[in-house]
Amino acid sequence: MSGVSASTTMSEAVSTRGTGRRRRRRAAPQFIIVCCFVFIAVVVLFAVTGSLLAPQDPSVQNLSNITAAPSAEHLLGTDALGRDTLSRLIAGTGSAFVGPLVIALGSFLIGNLLGLLAGYRGGRVDSLIMRWIDLMWAIPSLLILVVVAGVVGASYWPTVLILVVLTVPLDARVVRGATLEQMPRPYVEAAKTVGVSDRRIMWLHIWPNVAPISVANTFLVFAGSVGILASLSFLGLGVPPGKPDWGLMLAENQPLLFVQPLACLAPAVLIILTATSMTVIGDWAYERLSEEGPR
Amino acid sequence: MSAVTVTEPVGERRQLSDRWPILLFIVRRLAAMVVMLALVSFLVFSLVHLAPGNPVDALLGQKPRTPETVAALTAQFHLDRPFLEQYAIWASGALRFDFGTAIQSGLPVMTQIASRLPVSIALGIFAFLLTMIVGVGLGILAAMRRGRTADRVTTASVVVGLSTPTFVAAILLLYVFAVLLSWFPAYGKGSGGLDTLWHLTLPAIALALGSCAYVVKHTRAAMIDVLDQDYITFARARGLSRTRILLTYSLRNALIPVITIGGVVLGGLIVGAVLVEVTFSIQGIGQLLVQSAGAKDLPVIQGVTMLIGVLIISINLCADVIYMLVDPRLRLGRR
């Protein structure tokens, strides 16, 4: 039953959306999406293995070989302390990837739960969640994190936790909106009439229809978190100094722009590629999921 | 008799709100703003007590802990009074722009903020103008050339622009235009006038990039929405010129949703300015916040946070009011 209803709502969703965008998507090379997936796969590999795959020890200094140009030994050159840039990039993948992953998954879980509840139940639960969302919406999260770092002191995992709390409202808002859109559909009413429990309707009937936009949003949250965490490290309020981290490398190596720019440009490019790939994959996932339906 | 006295004021009120719905709206929003400000100021004040250890330790900074310094701080911040009284004293000071003295420099917080405010404001206005002019322009262009090369390039750039953190964009611009091409200076705020403008160009572009992508995305969507409307088709069928259709039919309607995101854009610029000021060593408010956060200089953190909070709340109020003024449906239809 739910399969039939889901497919009808999906075809409705497809037919109401602009045709111009869809046609362009089809014509656009899938090559870019494959590239994004490959890139993210490589990042994940390095995040899992850490510095095991790094050609050199990322924290070993060599003061007789500072700001070296790229060579066979140091493929991306060295920084102001003679540390191998490539190895530091690889070792920094962990903090650049794991934090955003936790933030994206955490706010996906809590945001979907709260958003679905707010949209489905309405009433007091809804207005309570919406007040919180309004409050969080008005406050820029980077600002909060800078202030918290200034008062309590900076560290990585508390920052990640705060970001989960700050991001949940954004997810919940999206899911709530999508749920409200599903509520008046005939299949919800039909399920209610047949006597399906509320919990079943919420998770097995409505959620699959809400999932595409929620999943796409999660990829956007991931991309945004990469930027915010890197920004904090760049400001010296994220990971402790000396640790290999992309944002911190940008700050440490900024003076080298005139001497050995690769040390600073390489992490910059990696941050952009990671965030952009995630956004593109999110867009693609949205198209795919809403095209084929949940099952 | 009693029925008359009850109905009369209601009728009067309805008349008032009918005649000036905007006035009523603004009054309501102002009340909400006051509540928000009270909440924010309370949170900002509490920062001293949220810091690990007791407030005296937090406020001592690098200074030695002697009975004299402790007594001086206790007197200065009224730490011997009850919590709520401390807040009242702090808040009445804050209303007069008095946030106490900075731990690091020993100068009044407000003096420090005031000396750094002009360059931050200049940077913000510069970036806001860039964002709005370029963003709306590109958005319209992409919508008019939907599906063609110009649109595809713009849409792809929007994805990259939205994903690029401000400070990364700043570093890349710094490298290309200050190091490779030496068109612009790499840091500092210049010596006033045109020199300042020249110094602020790269930072403003870096700051504007992300929000510009956001504006392009929304303008394009709004414009496409309007261009698909029947009245545009009809205007075309009547043989009106493209310029006439663009200016009097599509733009006026497409820009309404764009104005609403103006508030979000300004808020984003304030946060982005923190990063850009640090990257380009511009001695503005954002750099002050980061420096004081690094040094745990609580009075400065409080002062700057309060300032930014007031700014963001006022910007949101202004955006709402402008939205009301611009959209005739809201202006006339809503009671």
Interface residues (C-beta under 8 A of the other chain):
Chain A: G18 G20 R23 R24 A28 A138 I139 P140 L142 L143 V146 V147 A149 G150 V151 V152 G153 A223 V226 G227 I228 A230 S231 F234 L235 G236 L237 G247 L250 Q254 L257 F258 P261 C264 L265 A268 I271 I272 A275 T276 M278 T279 V280 D283
Chain B: M36 L47 L50 A51 P52 A58 R146 G147 R152 V159 V160 L162 S163 T164 P165 T166 F167 V168 I171 L172 L174 Y175 V179 A186 I224 G267 G268 I270 V271 V274 L275 V278 T279 L289 V290 S292 A293 G294 K296 D297 L298 I301 T305 I308 I312 I313 N316
